[in-house]
Amino acid sequence: MQREFSISCNYHKGYRARHIALEEVQGTPVESYSILPSYLYMLEQANPGTVTDLHTDSSNRFMYMLCCLKACIDGFLSSIRPVIAIDGTFLKGPHRGVLFVAVCMDGNEQIFPLAFGVGDSETNEAWEWFLTRLHKVIGEVDDLVIVSDRKGSITTGVEKVFPNSFHGACAVHLERNMVGHYGRNKALKQYFQRAARVYWESQFLQ
């Protein structure tokens, strides 16, 4: 029992020491949020044409943020196929939130970042805010396709902000949902992958 208590104490001391060291090097989350307006301003000054947006509540507390670099805007509008994949992932740490991303694929099938943002959660309001700012950045794009999972807040935002685009479901997410529902069936997985990659309705039905 004494040994277990000693190991537990040493673990907590080590964890605390690591936490203090990281704060010394990286600063605290509160400090980082406080200098965010200055950082976004300097980012725009150093990269003319870069678009940033920061939204706070009535108490001047952080709510939403978007960043889209000028090089990414130009690359998408001039050279990238009009397909945007959007998704959100939860942030870890004392101040919870969600990282919103909008990415594309270049000619070498590599990920091309278009924009990213941070919000409080994946709500209708947060996704609509992010997508509205993204729409202001890229404007109306002919034959635009947006790909995402089937989260309701994303669907609502896309329908409202990009009504002229085609909104498709991500095949990876659909496959994971299928496996979760039917179990790991190798043959079924192969049929799904084949169906998801055909270009004709007759081939899909087959």
Backbone as a printed PyTorch tensor [residue, N CA C, xyz], in Angstrom:
tensor([[[  0.8370,  -1.2080,   0.0000],
         [  0.0000,   0.0000,   0.0000],
         [  0.8700,   1.2570,   0.0000]],

        [[  1.9640,   1.2230,   0.8130],
         [  2.8620,   2.3700,   0.8920],
         [  3.5190,   2.6360,  -0.4660]],

        [[  3.9140,   1.5430,  -1.1490],
         [  4.5600,   1.6920,  -2.4550],
         [  3.5890,   2.2850,  -3.4790]],

        [[  2.3330,   1.8030,  -3.4610],
         [  1.3320,   2.3300,  -4.4000],
         [  1.0860,   3.8090,  -4.1440]],

        [[  1.0460,   4.1950,  -2.8500],
         [  0.8400,   5.6050,  -2.5140],
         [  2.0110,   6.4490,  -3.0010]],

        [[  3.2320,   5.9280,  -2.8610],
         [  4.4270,   6.6460,  -3.3020],
         [  4.4260,   6.8420,  -4.8130]],

        [[  4.0740,   5.7720,  -5.5460],
         [  4.0230,   5.8680,  -7.0140],
         [  2.9790,   6.8890,  -7.4380]],

        [[  1.8160,   6.8810,  -6.7590],
         [  0.7450,   7.8230,  -7.0850],
         [  1.1910,   9.2650,  -6.8440]],

        [[  1.8770,   9.5020,  -5.7230],
         [  2.3500,  10.8550,  -5.4050],
         [  3.3760,  11.3210,  -6.4240]],

        [[  4.3010,  10.4220,  -6.7960],
         [  5.3230,  10.7790,  -7.7750],
         [  4.7050,  11.0920,  -9.1360]],

        [[  3.6670,  10.3260,  -9.5050],
         [  2.9860,  10.5640, -10.7720],
         [  2.3600,  11.9570, -10.7970]],

        [[  1.6560,  12.3030,  -9.7100],
         [  0.9850,  13.6020,  -9.6550],
         [  1.9940,  14.7450,  -9.6070]],

        [[  3.1170,  14.5480,  -8.9230],
         [  4.1640,  15.5680,  -8.9050],
         [  4.7460,  15.7640, -10.3010]],

        [[  4.9880,  14.6500, -10.9880],
         [  5.5250,  14.7300, -12.3500],
         [  4.5660,  15.4100, -13.3040]],

        [[  3.2690,  15.0630, -13.1730],
         [  2.2550,  15.6700, -14.0280],
         [  2.1790,  17.1740, -13.7860]],

        [[  2.2170,  17.5620, -12.5120],
         [  2.1510,  18.9850, -12.1680],
         [  3.3760,  19.7330, -12.6710]],

        [[  4.5530,  19.1030, -12.5400],
         [  5.7830,  19.7290, -13.0190],
         [  5.7450,  19.9140, -14.5330]],

        [[  5.2260,  18.9160, -15.2320],
         [  5.1020,  19.0190, -16.6890],
         [  4.1500,  20.1440, -17.0680]],

        [[  3.0350,  20.2380, -16.3420],
         [  2.0460,  21.2720, -16.6080],
         [  2.6460,  22.6630, -16.4100]],

        [[  3.4160,  22.8390, -15.3430],
         [  4.0510,  24.1330, -15.0690],
         [  5.0690,  24.4700, -16.1570]],

        [[  5.8490,  23.4660, -16.5740],
         [  6.8630,  23.6850, -17.6090],
         [  6.2180,  24.0950, -18.9320]],

        [[  5.1050,  23.4480, -19.3000],
         [  4.4130,  23.8010, -20.5370],
         [  3.8580,  25.2220, -20.4870]],

        [[  3.3490,  25.6270, -19.3210],
         [  2.8440,  26.9930, -19.1770],
         [  3.9690,  28.0130, -19.3110]],

        [[  5.1620,  27.6680, -18.8080],
         [  6.2990,  28.5700, -18.9170],
         [  6.7100,  28.7590, -20.3800]],

        [[  6.6370,  27.6810, -21.1470],
         [  7.0650,  27.7210, -22.5460],
         [  5.9650,  28.2600, -23.4580]],

        [[  4.7410,  27.7510, -23.2770],
         [  3.6530,  28.0510, -24.2090],
         [  2.6870,  29.1090, -23.6990]],

        [[  2.7360,  29.4270, -22.4100],
         [  1.7540,  30.3330, -21.8350],
         [  0.4860,  29.5790, -21.4700]],

        [[ -0.4690,  30.2870, -20.9020],
         [ -1.7310,  29.6620, -20.4980],
         [ -2.7790,  29.8780, -21.5760]],

        [[ -3.8120,  29.0290, -21.6140],
         [ -4.8960,  29.2310, -22.5770],
         [ -5.5430,  30.6100, -22.4570]],

        [[ -5.6960,  31.1050, -21.2390],
         [ -6.2920,  32.4320, -21.0480],
         [ -5.4390,  33.5100, -21.7060]],

        [[ -4.1320,  33.4320, -21.5240],
         [ -3.2300,  34.3940, -22.1600],
         [ -3.3010,  34.2970, -23.6810]],

        [[ -3.3820,  33.0570, -24.1920],
         [ -3.4370,  32.8550, -25.6370],
         [ -4.6970,  33.4710, -26.2340]],

        [[ -5.8320,  33.2610, -25.5750],
         [ -7.0760,  33.8500, -26.0710],
         [ -7.0200,  35.3800, -26.0170]],

        [[ -6.3480,  35.9380, -25.0220],
         [ -6.3030,  37.3950, -24.8700],
         [ -5.4910,  38.0680, -25.9710]],

        [[ -4.4920,  37.3630, -26.5280],
         [ -3.6690,  37.9700, -27.5890],
         [ -4.1450,  37.5620, -28.9810]],

        [[ -5.2420,  36.8110, -29.0510],
         [ -5.7460,  36.3650, -30.3450],
         [ -6.0760,  37.5190, -31.2890]],

        [[ -6.7460,  38.5980, -30.8400],
         [ -7.0080,  39.7090, -31.7610],
         [ -5.7220,  40.2920, -32.3660]],

        [[ -4.6940,  40.4520, -31.5510],
         [ -3.4210,  40.9890, -32.0470],
         [ -2.7810,  40.0360, -33.0430]],

        [[ -2.8590,  38.7310, -32.7400],
         [ -2.2680,  37.7390, -33.6340],
         [ -2.9470,  37.7490, -35.0010]],

        [[ -4.2720,  37.7890, -35.0090],
         [ -5.0090,  37.7960, -36.2760],
         [ -4.7170,  39.0750, -37.0650]],

        [[ -4.5890,  40.1900, -36.3710],
         [ -4.2590,  41.4600, -37.0420],
         [ -2.8920,  41.3670, -37.7060]],

        [[ -1.9010,  40.8620, -36.9760],
         [ -0.5540,  40.7410, -37.5230],
         [ -0.5160,  39.7410, -38.6820]],

        [[ -1.3360,  38.7110, -38.5890],
         [ -1.4140,  37.7220, -39.6610],
         [ -1.9070,  38.3630, -40.9510]],

        [[ -2.9030,  39.2340, -40.8550],
         [ -3.4150,  39.9380, -42.0250],
         [ -2.3940,  40.9340, -42.5690]],

        [[ -1.6520,  41.5950, -41.6670],
         [ -0.6530,  42.5640, -42.1110],
         [  0.5090,  41.8780, -42.8160]],

        [[  0.9060,  40.7120, -42.3250],
         [  2.0380,  39.9960, -42.9160],
         [  1.6520,  39.2420, -44.1810]],

        [[  0.3620,  38.9690, -44.3470],
         [ -0.1270,  38.2290, -45.5190],
         [ -1.3170,  38.9750, -46.1100]],

        [[ -1.0720,  40.0580, -46.8700],
         [ -2.1740,  40.8430, -47.4300],
         [ -3.1550,  39.9710, -48.2070]],

        [[ -4.4230,  40.1610, -47.9330],
         [ -5.4530,  39.3570, -48.5740],
         [ -5.9360,  38.2160, -47.7150]],

        [[ -5.2170,  37.9360, -46.6310],
         [ -5.6590,  36.9170, -45.6810],
         [ -6.9180,  37.4130, -44.9680]],

        [[ -7.8670,  36.5140, -44.7550],
         [ -9.1340,  36.8750, -44.1270],
         [ -9.2180,  36.2110, -42.7530]],

        [[ -9.4440,  37.0160, -41.7360],
         [ -9.6900,  36.4930, -40.3900],
         [-10.9450,  37.1480, -39.8350]],

        [[-11.5580,  36.4780, -38.9060],
         [-12.7550,  37.0280, -38.2660],
         [-12.8190,  36.4960, -36.8440]],

        [[-13.1310,  37.3780, -35.9240],
         [-13.2100,  37.0120, -34.5160],
         [-14.5160,  37.5460, -33.9570]],

        [[-15.2730,  36.6770, -33.3310],
         [-16.5870,  37.0670, -32.7970],
         [-16.6090,  36.8110, -31.3020]],

        [[-17.0240,  37.8070, -30.5380],
         [-17.1350,  37.6720, -29.0850],
         [-18.5700,  37.9350, -28.6510]],

        [[-18.8910,  37.5470, -27.4330],
         [-20.2350,  37.7790, -26.9240],
         [-20.3390,  39.1720, -26.2960]],

        [[-21.4600,  39.4550, -25.6590],
         [-21.6940,  40.7920, -25.0870],
         [-20.7090,  41.1300, -23.9750]],

        [[-20.0900,  40.1080, -23.3840],
         [-19.1010,  40.3320, -22.3300],
         [-17.6750,  40.3040, -22.8640]],

        [[-17.5450,  40.3600, -24.2040],
         [-16.2460,  40.3480, -24.8740],
         [-15.4950,  39.0480, -24.6470]],

        [[-16.2260,  37.9580, -24.4650],
         [-15.6100,  36.6420, -24.3320],
         [-15.6270,  35.9390, -25.6830]],

        [[-14.5820,  35.1710, -25.9410],
         [-14.4180,  34.4760, -27.2220],
         [-15.6020,  33.5620, -27.5200]],

        [[-16.0580,  33.6060, -28.7930],
         [-17.0960,  32.6840, -29.2350],
         [-16.6630,  31.9330, -30.4950]],

        [[-16.3570,  32.6870, -31.5770],
         [-16.0010,  32.0570, -32.8450],
         [-14.7850,  32.7490, -33.4500]],

        [[-14.0520,  31.9900, -34.2600],
         [-12.9210,  32.5520, -34.9940],
         [-12.7610,  31.8210, -36.3190]],

        [[-12.3670,  32.5680, -37.3620],
         [-12.0730,  31.9680, -38.6670],
         [-10.7680,  32.5360, -39.1910]],

        [[-10.0030,  31.6950, -39.8850],
         [ -8.7670,  32.1360, -40.5290],
         [ -8.6560,  31.4630, -41.8890]],

        [[ -8.3700,  32.2700, -42.9070],
         [ -8.1850,  31.7490, -44.2590],
         [ -7.0510,  32.5330, -44.9050]],

        [[ -5.9260,  31.8750, -45.1400],
         [ -4.7450,  32.5420, -45.6860],
         [ -4.9410,  32.8980, -47.1490]],

        [[ -4.3400,  34.0110, -47.5700],
         [ -4.4540,  34.4880, -48.9440],
         [ -4.0000,  33.4360, -49.9490]],

        [[ -2.8890,  32.7590, -49.6630],
         [ -2.3810,  31.7410, -50.5840],
         [ -3.3810,  30.6010, -50.7600]],

        [[ -4.0830,  30.2530, -49.6970],
         [ -5.0790,  29.1890, -49.7720],
         [ -6.2930,  29.6230, -50.5840]],

        [[ -6.6920,  30.8660, -50.4110],
         [ -7.8210,  31.4030, -51.1860],
         [ -7.4870,  31.3860, -52.6670]],

        [[ -6.3240,  31.9290, -53.0290],
         [ -5.9090,  31.9990, -54.4350],
         [ -5.7670,  30.6040, -55.0290]],

        [[ -5.1730,  29.6820, -54.2610],
         [ -4.9870,  28.3280, -54.7700],
         [ -6.3040,  27.6410, -55.0570]],

        [[ -7.2640,  27.8100, -54.1580],
         [ -8.5610,  27.1670, -54.3680],
         [ -9.2810,  27.7410, -55.5770]],

        [[ -9.3120,  29.0640, -55.6850],
         [-10.0700,  29.7020, -56.7640],
         [ -9.4210,  29.5190, -58.1230]],

        [[ -8.1120,  29.2730, -58.1730],
         [ -7.4240,  29.1940, -59.4650],
         [ -7.0830,  27.7760, -59.9080]],

        [[ -6.8680,  26.8700, -58.9670],
         [ -6.2740,  25.5930, -59.3640],
         [ -6.9060,  24.3450, -58.7630]],

        [[ -7.7690,  24.4820, -57.7890],
         [ -8.2970,  23.3190, -57.0790],
         [ -9.7040,  22.9870, -57.5590]],

        [[ -9.9790,  21.7010, -57.7230],
         [-11.3290,  21.2860, -58.1120],
         [-12.3310,  21.7720, -57.0480]],

        [[-13.5390,  22.1560, -57.4590],
         [-14.5000,  22.7770, -56.5230],
         [-15.1820,  21.7690, -55.6010]],

        [[-14.3770,  21.0810, -54.7970],
         [-14.8980,  20.1240, -53.8230],
         [-14.2960,  20.4750, -52.4650]],

        [[-15.1370,  20.7640, -51.4960],
         [-14.6820,  21.1440, -50.1640],
         [-15.2020,  20.1310, -49.1510]],

        [[-14.2970,  19.5770, -48.3630],
         [-14.6890,  18.6840, -47.2660],
         [-14.6510,  19.4770, -45.9680]],

        [[-15.7140,  19.3990, -45.1970],
         [-15.7760,  20.1360, -43.9300],
         [-16.0520,  19.1720, -42.7890]],

        [[-15.4880,  19.4780, -41.6380],
         [-15.7010,  18.6400, -40.4680],
         [-15.3070,  19.4200, -39.2300]],

        [[-15.6380,  18.8820, -38.0840],
         [-15.2780,  19.4920, -36.8130],
         [-14.7280,  18.4400, -35.8700]],

        [[-13.7990,  18.8410, -35.0230],
         [-13.2450,  17.9230, -34.0290],
         [-13.0970,  18.6490, -32.7010]],

        [[-13.2910,  17.9380, -31.6210],
         [-13.2950,  18.5650, -30.2990],
         [-11.8810,  18.9250, -29.8660]],

        [[-11.7520,  20.0910, -29.2450],
         [-10.4880,  20.5320, -28.6790],
         [-10.3680,  20.0290, -27.2440]],

        [[ -9.1530,  19.7150, -26.8470],
         [ -8.8960,  19.2720, -25.4860],
         [ -8.2990,  20.4180, -24.6840]],

        [[ -8.3710,  20.3100, -23.3900],
         [ -7.8230,  21.3460, -22.5340],
         [ -8.8710,  21.9150, -21.6130]],

        [[ -8.4870,  22.8960, -20.8040],
         [ -9.4330,  23.4670, -19.8300],
         [-10.5620,  24.2470, -20.4790]],

        [[-10.3360,  24.7960, -21.6680],
         [-11.3690,  25.5550, -22.3750],
         [-11.8160,  24.7390, -23.5830]],

        [[-12.9280,  24.0760, -23.4240],
         [-13.4210,  23.2040, -24.4850],
         [-13.8730,  24.0170, -25.6940]],

        [[-13.9270,  23.3600, -26.8240],
         [-14.3860,  23.9960, -28.0400],
         [-14.3010,  23.0100, -29.1810]],

        [[-14.5400,  23.5070, -30.3750],
         [-14.5100,  22.6680, -31.5760],
         [-13.6660,  23.3520, -32.6380]],

        [[-12.7920,  22.5730, -33.2760],
         [-12.0080,  23.0590, -34.4090],
         [-12.7630,  22.7290, -35.6830]],

        [[-13.1300,  23.7570, -36.4570],
         [-13.7860,  23.5790, -37.7450],
         [-12.7290,  23.6340, -38.8510]],

        [[-12.8010,  22.7280, -39.8140],
         [-11.8500,  22.7360, -40.9160],
         [-12.5860,  22.6150, -42.2400]],

        [[-12.0190,  23.2800, -43.2480],
         [-12.4940,  23.1630, -44.6260],
         [-11.2660,  22.8800, -45.4790]],

        [[-11.2270,  21.7040, -46.0960],
         [-10.0590,  21.3000, -46.8760],
         [-10.4890,  20.8030, -48.2470]],

        [[ -9.5100,  20.7580, -49.1640],
         [ -9.7440,  20.2600, -50.5120],
         [ -8.6440,  19.2630, -50.8460]],

        [[ -8.5940,  18.8160, -52.1110],
         [ -7.5130,  17.9590, -52.5770],
         [ -6.9000,  18.5790, -53.8170]],

        [[ -5.5560,  18.5980, -53.8630],
         [ -4.8960,  19.1780, -55.0240],
         [ -4.7160,  18.1190, -56.1160]],

        [[ -3.9950,  18.4780, -57.1640],
         [ -3.8200,  17.5700, -58.2960],
         [ -3.0410,  16.3150, -57.9630]],

        [[ -2.2780,  16.3340, -56.8700],
         [ -1.5190,  15.1620, -56.4410],
         [ -2.2440,  14.3590, -55.3700]],

        [[ -3.5550,  14.6420, -55.2100],
         [ -4.3790,  13.9620, -54.2100],
         [ -3.8770,  14.2110, -52.7860]],

        [[ -3.2740,  15.3770, -52.5750],
         [ -2.8160,  15.7700, -51.2480],
         [ -3.8130,  16.7570, -50.6390]],

        [[ -3.8940,  16.7830, -49.3190],
         [ -4.8240,  17.6870, -48.6490],
         [ -4.3820,  19.1280, -48.8260]],

        [[ -5.3150,  19.9670, -49.2600],
         [ -5.0830,  21.3960, -49.4610],
         [ -5.9440,  22.1510, -48.4620]],

        [[ -5.3400,  22.7990, -47.4620],
         [ -6.1400,  23.5230, -46.4560],
         [ -6.7640,  24.7810, -47.0520]],

        [[ -8.0210,  24.9890, -46.7860],
         [ -8.6980,  26.1880, -47.2680],
         [ -8.9700,  27.1610, -46.1270]],

        [[ -9.5850,  26.6930, -45.0600],
         [ -9.8980,  27.5740, -43.9250],
         [-10.0580,  26.7350, -42.6710]],

        [[ -9.8700,  27.3700, -41.5320],
         [-10.1500,  26.7050, -40.2610],
         [-10.7420,  27.7170, -39.3020]],

        [[-11.4150,  27.2250, -38.3080],
         [-12.0330,  28.1080, -37.3300],
         [-12.2240,  27.3840, -36.0150]],

        [[-12.6300,  28.1150, -35.0180],
         [-12.8840,  27.5600, -33.6920],
         [-14.2310,  28.0790, -33.2070]],

        [[-15.0010,  27.2030, -32.6100],
         [-16.2850,  27.5860, -32.0480],
         [-16.5070,  26.9220, -30.7070]],

        [[-17.6080,  27.2670, -30.0750],
         [-17.8820,  26.7130, -28.7550],
         [-18.3500,  25.2710, -28.8220]],

        [[-19.1280,  24.9280, -29.8510],
         [-19.6180,  23.5600, -30.0170],
         [-20.1820,  23.4190, -31.4300]],

        [[-20.5370,  22.1890, -31.8110],
         [-21.0790,  21.9550, -33.1480],
         [-22.5900,  22.1920, -33.1500]],

        [[-22.9640,  23.4490, -33.0000],
         [-24.3640,  23.8230, -33.0190],
         [-24.7280,  24.3870, -34.3900]],

        [[-26.0330,  24.5510, -34.6350],
         [-26.4710,  25.1760, -35.8830],
         [-25.8730,  26.5710, -36.0270]],

        [[-25.8510,  27.3200, -34.9140],
         [-25.3510,  28.6950, -34.9580],
         [-23.8640,  28.7400, -35.2840]],

        [[-23.0960,  27.8430, -34.6750],
         [-21.6450,  27.8410, -34.8920],
         [-21.3030,  27.4630, -36.3330]],

        [[-21.9310,  26.4120, -36.8490],
         [-21.6460,  26.0050, -38.2190],
         [-22.1240,  27.0570, -39.2160]],

        [[-23.2690,  27.6750, -38.9620],
         [-23.7470,  28.7250, -39.8670],
         [-22.7860,  29.9150, -39.8760]],

        [[-22.2570,  30.2630, -38.7000],
         [-21.2920,  31.3650, -38.6240],
         [-20.0530,  31.0410, -39.4400]],

        [[-19.4960,  29.8440, -39.2510],
         [-18.2890,  29.4490, -39.9730],
         [-18.5290,  29.3990, -41.4780]],

        [[-19.6170,  28.7800, -41.9030],
         [-19.9090,  28.6450, -43.3330],
         [-20.2220,  29.9880, -43.9760]],

        [[-20.8770,  30.8800, -43.2390],
         [-21.1620,  32.2170, -43.7780],
         [-19.8690,  32.9670, -44.0550]],

        [[-18.9230,  32.8870, -43.1210],
         [-17.6220,  33.5550, -43.3430],
         [-16.8620,  32.9040, -44.4770]],

        [[-16.9440,  31.5820, -44.5900],
         [-16.2840,  30.8880, -45.6890],
         [-16.8750,  31.2960, -47.0270]],

        [[-18.2040,  31.4520, -47.0670],
         [-18.8700,  31.8810, -48.3020],
         [-18.4240,  33.2780, -48.7090]],

        [[-18.2450,  34.1590, -47.7350],
         [-17.7690,  35.5100, -48.0450],
         [-16.3620,  35.4800, -48.6380]],

        [[-15.5710,  34.5070, -48.2150],
         [-14.1910,  34.4040, -48.6920],
         [-14.1330,  33.9080, -50.1320]],

        [[-14.8620,  32.8350, -50.4530],
         [-14.7360,  32.2180, -51.7780],
         [-15.8190,  32.6590, -52.7470]],

        [[-16.9070,  33.2650, -52.2500],
         [-17.9800,  33.6990, -53.1180],
         [-18.7640,  32.5190, -53.6850]],

        [[-19.5190,  32.7900, -54.7500],
         [-20.2760,  31.7410, -55.4210],
         [-19.3510,  30.9860, -56.3770]],

        [[-19.2300,  29.7010, -56.1810],
         [-18.3590,  28.8500, -57.0000],
         [-19.2280,  27.9080, -57.8210]],

        [[-19.0340,  27.9110, -59.1250],
         [-19.8300,  27.0460, -60.0040],
         [-19.5760,  25.5750, -59.6970]],

        [[-20.6440,  24.7920, -59.7180],
         [-20.5750,  23.3390, -59.5340],
         [-19.8770,  22.9530, -58.2260]],

        [[-20.0610,  23.7370, -57.2010],
         [-19.4200,  23.4590, -55.9180],
         [-20.0340,  22.2220, -55.2600]],

        [[-19.1560,  21.3760, -54.7220],
         [-19.5700,  20.1840, -53.9800],
         [-19.0140,  20.2910, -52.5640]],

        [[-19.8560,  20.0860, -51.5880],
         [-19.4290,  20.0730, -50.1870],
         [-19.6500,  18.6740, -49.6350]],

        [[-18.6080,  18.1290, -49.0220],
         [-18.6560,  16.7710, -48.4790],
         [-18.5050,  16.8460, -46.9650]],

        [[-19.3330,  16.0940, -46.2470],
         [-19.2580,  16.0870, -44.7840],
         [-19.8870,  14.8040, -44.2630]],

        [[-19.8440,  14.6280, -42.9390],
         [-20.6300,  13.5600, -42.3560],
         [-22.0900,  14.0190, -42.3330]],

        [[-22.9520,  13.2220, -41.7510],
         [-24.3850,  13.5380, -41.8110],
         [-24.8820,  14.2440, -40.5600]],

        [[-24.0190,  15.0020, -39.9250],
         [-24.4260,  15.7700, -38.7440],
         [-25.4710,  16.8030, -39.1450]],

        [[-26.5280,  16.8710, -38.3760],
         [-27.6430,  17.7430, -38.7240],
         [-27.2810,  19.2090, -38.7690]],

        [[-26.4090,  19.6690, -37.8750],
         [-26.0310,  21.0830, -37.8520],
         [-25.2610,  21.4790, -39.1040]],

        [[-24.4610,  20.5480, -39.6610],
         [-23.7430,  20.8390, -40.9060],
         [-24.7300,  20.9070, -42.0620]],

        [[-25.6330,  19.9440, -42.1250],
         [-26.6260,  19.9280, -43.2060],
         [-27.4530,  21.2050, -43.2030]],

        [[-27.8880,  21.6340, -42.0340],
         [-28.6750,  22.8630, -41.9250],
         [-27.8770,  24.0680, -42.4000]],

        [[-26.6080,  24.1470, -41.9900],
         [-25.7720,  25.2770, -42.3780],
         [-25.4980,  25.3140, -43.8670]],

        [[-25.2010,  24.1600, -44.4580],
         [-24.9160,  24.1040, -45.8990],
         [-26.1450,  24.4930, -46.7080]],

        [[-27.3000,  23.9770, -46.3220],
         [-28.5300,  24.2970, -47.0480],
         [-28.8390,  25.7930, -46.9890]],

        [[-28.4870,  26.4280, -45.8720],
         [-28.8100,  27.8390, -45.7010],
         [-27.7750,  28.7470, -46.3610]],

        [[-26.4900,  28.4040, -46.2510],
         [-25.4240,  29.2880, -46.7280],
         [-25.0040,  28.9670, -48.1580]],

        [[-25.0060,  27.6760, -48.5230],
         [-24.6090,  27.2580, -49.8750],
         [-25.7630,  26.5250, -50.5530]],

        [[-26.8870,  27.1970, -50.7780],
         [-28.0590,  26.5090, -51.3250],
         [-27.8620,  25.9950, -52.7480]],

        [[-26.9100,  26.5590, -53.4980],
         [-26.6950,  26.1510, -54.8820],
         [-25.6440,  25.0630, -55.0280]],

        [[-25.0750,  24.6080, -53.9370],
         [-24.0400,  23.5730, -54.0030],
         [-24.6680,  22.1930, -53.8550]],

        [[-23.8990,  21.1730, -54.2490],
         [-24.3080,  19.7860, -54.0160],
         [-23.6630,  19.3290, -52.7150]],

        [[-24.4650,  18.7860, -51.8070],
         [-23.9530,  18.3500, -50.5110],
         [-23.9500,  16.8340, -50.4640]],

        [[-22.7490,  16.2460, -50.4190],
         [-22.6080,  14.8030, -50.4020],
         [-22.1430,  14.2940, -49.0530]],

        [[-22.4820,  13.0360, -48.7580],
         [-22.0640,  12.4100, -47.5050],
         [-20.7160,  11.7390, -47.6930]],

        [[-19.8450,  11.8660, -46.7210],
         [-18.5150,  11.2750, -46.7560],
         [-18.6240,   9.7490, -46.7060]],

        [[-17.9940,   9.0710, -47.6790],
         [-18.0760,   7.6230, -47.7590],
         [-17.4120,   6.9500, -46.5630]],

        [[-16.3510,   7.5590, -46.0350],
         [-15.6590,   6.9700, -44.8810],
         [-16.5940,   6.9330, -43.6780]],

        [[-17.2990,   8.0410, -43.4350],
         [-18.2330,   8.0790, -42.3140],
         [-19.3890,   7.0910, -42.5260]],

        [[-19.8840,   7.0050, -43.7570],
         [-20.9650,   6.0670, -44.0410],
         [-20.5150,   4.6300, -43.8030]],

        [[-19.2810,   4.3280, -44.2220],
         [-18.7610,   2.9700, -44.0310],
         [-18.6390,   2.6360, -42.5450]],

        [[-18.1590,   3.5870, -41.7580],
         [-18.0380,   3.3560, -40.3180],
         [-19.4080,   3.1440, -39.6820]],

        [[-20.4010,   3.9200, -40.1370],
         [-21.7540,   3.7410, -39.6160],
         [-22.3000,   2.3630, -39.9750]],

        [[-22.0060,   1.9290, -41.2030],
         [-22.4830,   0.6270, -41.6600],
         [-21.8500,  -0.5020, -40.8460]],

        [[-20.5360,  -0.4040, -40.6310],
         [-19.8370,  -1.4230, -39.8400],
         [-20.3680,  -1.4450, -38.4080]],

        [[-20.6320,  -0.2380, -37.8540],
         [-21.1730,  -0.1690, -36.5070],
         [-22.5550,  -0.7850, -36.3960]],

        [[-23.3300,  -0.7100, -37.4940],
         [-24.6990,  -1.2270, -37.4690],
         [-24.7630,  -2.7220, -37.7860]],

        [[-23.9780,  -3.1680, -38.7920],
         [-24.0610,  -4.5520, -39.2530],
         [-22.9030,  -5.4340, -38.7860]],

        [[-21.8790,  -4.8310, -38.1650],
         [-20.7310,  -5.6230, -37.7500],
         [-19.6810,  -5.6750, -38.8490]],

        [[-18.5480,  -6.2590, -38.5280],
         [-17.4220,  -6.3110, -39.4760],
         [-17.6190,  -7.4630, -40.4610]],

        [[-18.3280,  -7.1650, -41.5240],
         [-18.5710,  -8.1360, -42.5920],
         [-17.6920,  -7.7510, -43.7810]],

        [[-16.6800,  -8.5650, -44.0630],
         [-15.6910,  -8.2240, -45.0940],
         [-16.3300,  -8.0850, -46.4670]],

        [[-17.2230,  -9.0080, -46.8160],
         [-17.8650,  -8.9690, -48.1240],
         [-18.7360,  -7.7230, -48.2650]],

        [[-19.5040,  -7.4080, -47.2140],
         [-20.3640,  -6.2240, -47.2490],
         [-19.5290,  -4.9550, -47.3940]],

        [[-18.3850,  -4.9150, -46.6970],
         [-17.4940,  -3.7590, -46.7820],
         [-16.9600,  -3.5870, -48.1970]],

        [[-16.6220,  -4.6900, -48.8520],
         [-16.1160,  -4.6250, -50.2200],
         [-17.1870,  -4.1380, -51.1870]],

        [[-18.4250,  -4.6200, -51.0120],
         [-19.5230,  -4.1610, -51.8610],
         [-19.7570,  -2.6610, -51.6740]],

        [[-19.6970,  -2.2190, -50.4280],
         [-19.9050,  -0.7930, -50.1580],
         [-18.8280,   0.0500, -50.8330]],

        [[-17.5720,  -0.3520, -50.7020],
         [-16.4710,   0.4090, -51.2900],
         [-16.5830,   0.4550, -52.8060]],

        [[-16.9980,  -0.6420, -53.4050],
         [-17.1790,  -0.6510, -54.8720],
         [-18.3230,   0.2690, -55.2780]],

        [[-19.4360,   0.2120, -54.5330],
         [-20.5980,   1.0410, -54.8630],
         [-20.2940,   2.5260, -54.6840]],

        [[-19.4500,   2.8540, -53.7000],
         [-19.1520,   4.2560, -53.4120],
         [-18.2360,   4.8810, -54.4480]],

        [[-17.6040,   4.0650, -55.2910],
         [-16.6070,   4.5850, -56.2230],
         [-17.0030,   4.4950, -57.6920]],

        [[-18.2320,   4.1020, -57.9750],
         [-18.6800,   4.0520, -59.3700],
         [-19.2740,   5.3940, -59.7760]],

        [[-19.3770,   5.6210, -61.0780],
         [-19.8250,   6.9120, -61.5920],
         [-21.1820,   6.8540, -62.2840]],

        [[-21.7070,   5.6400, -62.4880],
         [-22.9930,   5.4910, -63.1720],
         [-24.0020,   4.8750, -62.2100]],

        [[-25.2430,   5.3340, -62.2910],
         [-26.2860,   4.8190, -61.4080],
         [-26.5030,   3.3310, -61.6240]],

        [[-26.4260,   2.8770, -62.8800],
         [-26.6340,   1.4490, -63.1640],
         [-25.5690,   0.6020, -62.4710]],

        [[-24.3090,   1.0950, -62.4660],
         [-23.2500,   0.3500, -61.7940],
         [-23.4760,   0.3500, -60.2870]],

        [[-23.9500,   1.4750, -59.7670],
         [-24.2150,   1.5640, -58.3320],
         [-25.3010,   0.5700, -57.9310]],

        [[-26.3810,   0.4910, -58.7030],
         [-27.4820,  -0.4230, -58.3940],
         [-27.0340,  -1.8730, -58.4970]],

        [[-26.1660,  -2.1440, -59.4600],
         [-25.6430,  -3.5080, -59.6110],
         [-24.8210,  -3.9360, -58.4010]]])
